[in-house]
């Protein structure tokens, strides 16, 4: 993912989730995905997918049982 893509998706996700502390960060060795953080807490991955000329970004977040107990 290019730096411009990361910024565009980050701005969109900040707007949707209503938080300015969300950041989308490049992964050092994997070019088609990024990591998503709120503050310094890792919350999921973002994958770039292109199929038949259509481009999309897939966000995946795992919620652990332990996380639910703390909420």
C-alpha positions in Angstrom: 0.0 0.0 0.0 1.3 3.4 -0.9 1.7 6.2 1.7 -1.2 8.0 0.0 -3.5 5.0 0.3 -2.7 4.7 4.0 -3.6 8.3 4.6 -6.8 8.1 2.6 -8.0 5.0 4.4 -6.8 6.3 7.8 -8.8 9.6 7.3 -11.9 7.5 6.3 -11.6 5.2 9.3 -11.1 8.1 11.7 -14.3 9.7 10.4 -16.3 6.4 10.6 -15.1 5.4 14.1 -15.1 9.0 15.4 -11.5 9.0 16.8 -8.5 11.0 15.8 -6.2 8.6 17.6 -6.8 5.8 15.0 -3.7 5.3 12.8 -3.1 3.0 9.8 0.6 1.9 9.7 2.5 0.2 6.9 3.9 -3.3 7.6 7.6 -3.6 7.0 7.7 -6.7 4.8 4.1 -7.1 3.6 3.1 -4.6 1.0 -0.6 -5.4 0.5 -1.7 -4.9 4.1 -1.3 -2.5 7.0 -1.9 -2.5 10.8 -4.6 -0.4 12.5 -4.1 1.1 15.9 -6.1 3.2 18.3 -3.5 5.1 20.3 -0.7 2.6 20.7 -3.1 -0.4 20.9 -3.2 -2.7 17.9 -6.8 -3.4 16.9 -6.6 -5.1 13.5 -5.3 -5.4 10.0 -6.2 -3.8 6.8 -5.8 -5.6 3.5 -5.8 -4.2 0.0 -7.7 -6.3 -2.5 -8.0 -5.8 -6.2 -10.3 -8.0 -8.3 -11.3 -7.4 -11.9 -10.3 -3.8 -11.7 -12.3 -3.2 -8.5 -10.2 -2.0 -5.5 -11.3 -2.4 -1.9 -9.8 -2.5 1.6 -10.8 -5.2 4.0 -10.5 -4.4 7.8 -10.3 -7.4 10.1 -10.5 -7.1 13.9 -10.5 -9.9 16.4 -12.3 -9.5 19.7 -11.0 -11.8 22.5 -13.2 -13.0 25.3 -10.7 -11.5 27.7 -11.3 -8.0 26.1 -15.1 -8.4 26.7 -14.6 -9.1 30.4 -12.7 -5.8 30.8 -15.3 -3.7 29.1 
